[in-house]
């Protein structure tokens, strides 16, 4: 597996944890006190960092930092879109697909 693919896999996994840490409490812990949501999010964020830090270190061996960041943001948007559509029931709207397509176009520009 190439360094870029390994980085992408680690970033994808870390973003899954990150997205759940940031947004899952909106559904799961809706009626709970804020402090419980904060600590639950911190617990999930620990696992995100356990993947994110190695992903950045590995990716930085081959990629320039702006490319690494653009890759991370593009992955974040894909994960978030799926999460919002499936977990929170937000659905997929054309305007968001167009917005994400424009961001991916920016990613292609960064990698060229």
N, C-alpha and C positions, 0 to 999 in steps of 0.2 A: 504494500500500500504506500502510495506516495505521501510526502510530507504535507502537501496541500490537501489531499483527501483525508489524512489523519486529522489535520487541523479542522477541516469542515465537519467531520464526525464528532470530534470533541466539542466544537462550538454548537453543533445541533443539540447534543445531549445537554450541554450546560444551559442552552436557551430554553429547553423544555423545563428544567428545574426553575430557571429564572422566571419564566412566564407563570408557572404555578405559584411561585413565591410572591409575585407581584399582584396576581389577579384572582387566584382560586378562592381566596378568602371572601371575595365579593359574593360568591354563591354558597360556599361551604360554611363559612363562619359569619354569615350575615347578621344573625341575632346575638352574636357573642361580643363581649367587651373588646374594645380596640386593642388592649394590651395582649390579649390572647392571639388576635390576628397578627400582631407585630412579632410575637415570639414564634408563632408557627411559620411565618414568612422567613424569619431569620434562620430557623432550622432548615428550611428548604434551600435558602440561599447558601448555606454552608456547602451543600453538595454541588451547587452551581459553581462556586469558587473552586472546588476541588477539580472541576473539569475545565473551567475557564482559564485559570492560571497556566496549566500545562498546555492548553491549546494556544495561548498567546506566546508562550516561550517557544513552542515547536514551530508555530507559524512564522515567528519573527526570524527564525534561522534562514528562511527562504524568501519571505515576502517583506516588502517595505511596509512600514507601520500603517500608512493610509490604506493600502490594499487590504491589510488584515482587518482593519476597522470596517471598511466597506463590506467585506465578506461577512463579518459578524452581524452588521446591521441588516443585510439582506436575509441572512438566515433567521434573524430575530423576527423580521416581518412575516416570513413564511410560517414560522411556528405560531406567532401571534394570530395570524389570520385563521389558521386551523383551529386554534384554541377558542377564539371568539365565536367562530361559526359553530363548533361542536359543543364545547363545554358550556359556554354562556348563551348559546342559542341565538347569536346575533345574525346568523346567516351571512351570505356573501353578496355584496352589492357591486354592481358594475363600476361605480365611481371609485371604490376601494381597489378593485382589480386594476383599473387604469392607473391609480396612484402608485400601486406597488410595481406595476410594469415600468413606470417612469423611474422609480428608484432602482430597479434592476438594470435599466438602460444606463443609469449613472454608474452602477457597479461595473458594467461592461466597459465603459469609458475609462474607469480607474484601472482596469486590468489590461487595457490595450497599450 
